[in-house]
Amino acid sequence: MKKSVFALMSSILVAGVALTGCGSTETASTTETPAAADKKGSAEQVLKVNLQSEPSTVDPALAEDATSGTVIRATFDGLTRLDADAKPINSVASDVKVSDDQLTYTFTLRDSKWSNGEPVTANDFVFAWLRALDAKTASSYAYQLFYIKNGRAYNEGKVKAEEVGIKALDEKTLEVTLANPTPFFLELTAFYTYFPVNQKVVEANKDWAMNADTFVSNGPFKMQSWEHKNSMVLVKNENYWDKDTVKLEKIDFSMIEDQNTELSMYDAGDLDWSGQPVSALPPDAIIPLKDSGKLIVKPKASTYYYKFNTERPPFNNAKIRKAFSYAIDRKSIADNIAQSGQIPAMNLLPESMALKPGGYFKDNDIENAKKLLAEGMKELNLTTLPPITLTYNTSERHKKIAEAVQDQWKQNLGVDVKLENKEFKVFLDDQNTGNYMIARAGWNADFNDPINFLEMFYDKKGGNNDTLWENPKYRELLDQVAKETDAAKRKELFTQAEAILMDEMPIAPVFTDVNAWVQNDKLKGVQVDPLSFIDFKWAYKE
């Protein structure tokens, strides 16, 4: 399943889109400069972190979740890499030139190597990008490459690979031609779908990215071992082009689902980090950690929500979807369960990109919820609702939020909802195949523009649109966005599109999220940027 994407022509972001902190949220930065890292002394440079769940893959073309992205970002490097403010800086590319019409990017690659010692070439990027675009690869994120000329057409089988705007002029020069000017393109080249892969390695073994013996990467770290569902060990990559900046010698990842166990391990000194964005803290620990002054909180461009399978009764009816959404008490959940400065969401876009502050509907609107439920059931000729299941992946936080929502639906609508917990990979697979009714979801921004959220729902076959919802007017508005260069007009088009989404309600927003965690006082330089990406390249122990 593939999603349509729209190249944005304005170099000015929508007013109010710049990533800013949530007003009520305590913030803290953990990023240190490489110079500071040189003062690390003689501490053992081993980082111990819990991923909470097994990565679904560490193949850049196939990854679609934050856990996989954390490992990929540690083991791979793109043309660019994001700094602490989520701004792109040169990485494998030592230089980039952009044509006057903003359509052609010419990247000059520095001397760099794969972890097996082979040189990284421009062709490695061409191969990786075409592979992600190839429909046979079934990349959920193929649409992120549709900004490239003929990227979408190639994905749909309408043109040949040679017609896609990706060319290796020589081993060190990559030329990329875009379909339309895309001001955030250098942010995209720092995203893992744009990372290179080693062609010989990939073609020799289809499971190359699922075990340490065959895994080859080009980033700060390489994989030493992977005991599935238990642990993963990364070690410093001696072939990395910027190896002198990397101070950590090893990253030990555990994969423990229980958040209380994780926090206990942290308290015992067996972990250097507990909480987001690699896992989550137990909800009951948030206030004590905050009161002790140990809790670190940073805003992020992220929304926590529930999604409906809109092709499965009774959620094929918009009024019933709205009834379930309106009956949620978001403020209670944010204040009493999340507890870290989360803000109730009555729209999809996070606070940093909000088009309509305050949202499109009223929180905890029980009266309207009851009315809409009755009307929807009448339209479907139902006297009672079929059995309804809410699915979430293993997490104490997700469990407590789901239990609260379950209780609210019972109290406010008189509806019994069964809760179902699933292991993360199964949870993802079931959503991708439509095997769910209501499911927990969340979206962290991949880049800083509203299109990154709204484009998910362009059509029912979209790579990340598991709701199976689509709307012709919604598509038309986003098509207009692709051609609009005026920032104010773009904002109005986005607002109209989001209003349609919130009126038909394929998703029920709950709150805009934050990252909250605790860390070893001696750990410095871990970069958690405003998009919620975590990068260990600059980390070290004092």
HELIX and SHEET records of a PDB file:
HELIX    1   1 PRO A   34  ALA A   37  1                                   4    
HELIX    2   2 ALA A   66  THR A   75  1                                  10    
HELIX    3   3 ALA A  122  LEU A  133  1                                  12    
HELIX    4   4 ALA A  135  THR A  137  5                                   3    
HELIX    5   5 ALA A  142  LEU A  145  5                                   4    
HELIX    6   6 GLY A  151  ASN A  155  1                                   5    
HELIX    7   7 ALA A  161  GLU A  163  5                                   3    
HELIX    8   8 PHE A  185  LEU A  188  1                                   4    
HELIX    9   9 TYR A  192  TYR A  194  5                                   3    
HELIX   10  10 GLN A  199  ALA A  204  1                                   6    
HELIX   11  11 TRP A  208  MET A  210  5                                   3    
HELIX   12  12 LYS A  243  THR A  245  5                                   3    
HELIX   13  13 GLN A  259  ASP A  267  1                                   9    
HELIX   14  14 PRO A  283  ALA A  285  5                                   3    
HELIX   15  15 ILE A  286  SER A  292  1                                   7    
HELIX   16  16 ALA A  318  TYR A  326  1                                   9    
HELIX   17  17 ARG A  330  ILE A  333  1                                   4    
HELIX   18  18 ALA A  334  ALA A  338  3                                   5    
HELIX   19  19 GLU A  351  MET A  353  5                                   3    
HELIX   20  20 ILE A  366  GLU A  379  1                                  14    
HELIX   21  21 GLU A  396  LEU A  413  1                                  18    
HELIX   22  22 PHE A  424  ASN A  432  1                                   9    
HELIX   23  23 ILE A  451  LEU A  454  1                                   4    
HELIX   24  24 GLU A  455  PHE A  457  5                                   3    
HELIX   25  25 PRO A  472  LYS A  483  1                                  12    
HELIX   26  26 ALA A  487  GLU A  504  1                                  18    
SHEET    1   A 4 VAL A  46  ASN A  50  0                                        
SHEET    2   A 4 LYS A 250  SER A 254  1                                        
SHEET    3   A 4 SER A 231  LYS A 236 -1                                        
SHEET    4   A 4 PHE A 221  GLU A 227 -1                                        
SHEET    1   B 2 THR A  80  LEU A  82  0                                        
SHEET    2   B 2 PRO A  88  ASN A  90 -1                                        
SHEET    1   C 4 ALA A  93  VAL A  98  0                                        
SHEET    2   C 4 THR A 104  LEU A 109 -1                                        
SHEET    3   C 4 THR A 173  THR A 177 -1                                        
SHEET    4   C 4 ILE A 166  ASP A 170 -1                                        
SHEET    1   D 6 TRP A 273  GLY A 275  0                                        
SHEET    2   D 6 ILE A 507  GLN A 519 -1                                        
SHEET    3   D 6 ILE A 296  PHE A 308 -1                                        
SHEET    4   D 6 ILE A 438  ASN A 444 -1                                        
SHEET    5   D 6 ILE A 388  ASN A 393  1                                        
SHEET    6   D 6 VAL A 417  LYS A 422  1                                        
SHEET    1   E 3 TRP A 273  GLY A 275  0                                        
SHEET    2   E 3 ILE A 507  GLN A 519 -1                                        
SHEET    3   E 3 ILE A 343  PRO A 344 -1                                        
SHEET    1   F 2 LEU A 523  LYS A 524  0                                        
SHEET    2   F 2 TYR A 540  LYS A 541 -1                                        
SHEET    1   G 2 GLN A 527  VAL A 528  0                                        
SHEET    2   G 2 ILE A 534  ASP A 535 -1                                        
END                                                                             
